[in-house]
């Protein structure tokens, strides 16, 4: 079985390529950029390039995308070309090639405004049943690509699973206030409570989806670290998150203080991965309990794969105002 990984020069694409190659799988990596994990360089908006790349492929893992960091530096047409036209080209050529599984990497950003409760409202409990309210061209085009995936499944029977991944990038937060108040490891450790997934767990989710796609046919799944929170915590999370965290992890504050870290004052949403764990048989390893264990032992809470892939950035140039410009 030959596997096509799009976006092989990106964080997740490289992580998939590293893992699949290490397991001795036949895998082809494609990207618009040259890299050690890119076998074919080209643009997925080019149908002829996609046709060439699809030869002999039986499974597609489509991670290539323009991301939120590109919103301020790329045109809306660029997003349409890559995220919608590119996905359409891949779907059409996958059907023609007789592909047996198509795994589409989407994003929790599709939920948009649904993740931002008003002041005084409980934190949002984000499951697959929440209706997306996209806020920018990134989330609009990813949602449109999801719809294309569903259409192709219904019209052709192509098994398609959509994985809405939460944050796994290692770069600094895009919010200037967050960068000023918290160290990056502090932020990312806390995010594993509610809105982050280690890239190693994102990879195993994709591998599980590849194995289950034929039996499932079509599905959408949130891919995020397993949260310790329940719906009963939502009201207090949005007003006094430290109280909730202390009640669940009494030793947390002491471990954080030893690092010079702080707890977030509030948390506005919680991503729920229950359906992915149930349907895909996915077993994420990297959660907040893991973070605390690493703090006790003085070790890095990131997976070895995350450390190996490292930070890539999203642009060739650097920006004074942060890791990337914000629209």
Buried (B, 14 or more C-beta within 10 A) or exposed (E): EBBBBBBBBBBBBBBBBBBBEEEEBEBBBBBBEEBEBBBBBBBBBBBEBBBEBBEEBBBBBBBBBBBBBBBEBBEEEBBBBBBBBBBBBBBBBBBEBEBBBBBBBBBBBBBBEBBBBEEEEBBBBBBBEBEBBBBBBBBBBBBBBBEBBBBBBEEBEBBBBBBBBBBBBBBBBBEEEBBEBBBBBBBBBBBBBBBBBBBBBBBBBBBBBBEBBEEBBBBBBBBBBBBBBEEEBBBBBBBBBBEBBBEBBEEBBEBBEEEEBBBBEEBBBBBBBEBBBEBBEBEBEBBBBBBBEBBEEEEEBBBEBBEEBEEBBBBEEEBEEBBBBBE
